[in-house]
């Protein structure tokens, strides 16, 4: 009887372990599939232009840093530092503005919900349904008539308005998990709204705020359409600078891969530094 019971109970356990092993292998396969293009880009950036242009590429080709030297301006080309500074300024400032505006809005839609708050959320999200290119001409004409062409602060305003709906939508879900009793206790002690937001809501919803900030930063850093049309030399961003490696003389593949690797580092560094809070933040509000 004991042997029969053990065998019967071992079946579901064995199937669960086998299912876990299959899911683990699937997760590893998916991760490797996403990582391979990045690894290939880094490897290509370490090759010379002649080796990078071979078809199929040679994995045993000699490694060199010529692509990085050319990108950083050592080869006599344009310096990438102004573009990197512009991208950093536009991304960081717009992300901070988004957080400052989205936190009170999300508070009003979750902890102290206004009337028809679901309609308000849908309105926020509906602003993202318009293709970006559809608003390009009006924005360009406005920038031209107001003298804001090739101005980095115009990109800051645009990136803030583009990321704000997503930020409000995400943070509304995060702030919905903040215990209302803590806020009511703070209000009874005389705490005002700015104090509640900065000292109670923000620390509790910190992982969600970090996840929102990282996503807004990535969207701003990678945006190229508005930056390509509305900037020239002074406010040129890093993605626009990348297009300079595609010329009428051909495609400088090694330099392009080196530039893409360097420009991707800030996003990778930010994601690595905030990975714990990112996972916690994305899991907030997932289970109700």
Rosetta blueprint (number, residue, H / E / L):
1 X L
2 X H
3 X H
4 X H
5 X H
6 X H
7 X H
8 X H
9 X H
10 X H
11 X H
12 X H
13 X H
14 X H
15 X H
16 X H
17 X H
18 X H
19 X H
20 X H
21 X H
22 X H
23 X H
24 X H
25 X H
26 X H
27 X H
28 X H
29 X H
30 X H
31 X H
32 X H
33 X H
34 X H
35 X H
36 X H
37 X H
38 X H
39 X H
40 X H
41 X H
42 X H
43 X H
44 X H
45 X H
46 X L
47 X L
48 X L
49 X H
50 X H
51 X H
52 X H
53 X L
54 X L
55 X L
56 X L
57 X L
58 X L
59 X L
60 X L
61 X L
62 X L
63 X L
64 X L
65 X L
66 X H
67 X H
68 X H
69 X H
70 X H
71 X H
72 X L
73 X L
74 X L
75 X L
76 X L
77 X L
78 X L
79 X L
80 X L
81 X H
82 X H
83 X H
84 X H
85 X H
86 X H
87 X H
88 X H
89 X H
90 X H
91 X H
92 X H
93 X H
94 X H
95 X H
96 X H
97 X H
98 X H
99 X H
100 X H
101 X H
102 X H
103 X H
104 X H
105 X H
106 X H
107 X H
108 X H
109 X H
110 X H
111 X L
112 X L
113 X L
114 X L
115 X L
116 X L
117 X H
118 X H
119 X H
120 X H
121 X H
122 X H
123 X H
124 X H
125 X H
126 X H
127 X L
128 X L
129 X L
130 X L
131 X L
132 X H
133 X H
134 X H
135 X H
136 X H
137 X H
138 X H
139 X H
140 X H
141 X H
142 X H
143 X H
144 X H
145 X H
146 X H
147 X L
148 X L
149 X L
150 X L
151 X L
152 X H
153 X H
154 X H
155 X H
156 X H
157 X H
158 X H
159 X H
160 X H
161 X H
162 X H
163 X H
164 X H
165 X H
166 X H
167 X H
168 X H
169 X H
170 X H
171 X H
172 X H
173 X H
174 X H
175 X H
176 X L
177 X L
178 X L
179 X L
180 X H
181 X H
182 X H
183 X H
184 X H
185 X H
186 X H
187 X H
188 X H
189 X L
190 X L
191 X L
192 X L
193 X H
194 X H
195 X H
196 X H
197 X H
198 X H
199 X H
200 X H
201 X H
202 X H
203 X H
204 X H
205 X L
206 X H
207 X H
208 X H
209 X H
210 X H
211 X H
212 X H
213 X H
214 X H
215 X H
216 X H
217 X H
218 X H
219 X H
220 X H
221 X H
222 X H
223 X L
224 X L
225 X H
226 X H
227 X H
228 X H
229 X H
230 X H
231 X L
232 X L
233 X L
234 X L
235 X L
236 X L
237 X L
238 X H
239 X H
240 X H
241 X H
242 X H
243 X H
244 X H
245 X H
246 X E
247 X E
248 X L
249 X L
250 X E
251 X E
252 X L
253 X H
254 X H
255 X H
256 X H
257 X H
258 X H
259 X H
260 X H
261 X H
262 X H
263 X H
264 X H
265 X H
266 X H
267 X H
268 X H
269 X H
270 X H
271 X H
272 X H
273 X H
274 X L
275 X H
276 X H
277 X H
278 X H
279 X H
280 X H
281 X H
282 X H
283 X H
284 X L
285 X L
286 X L
287 X L
288 X L
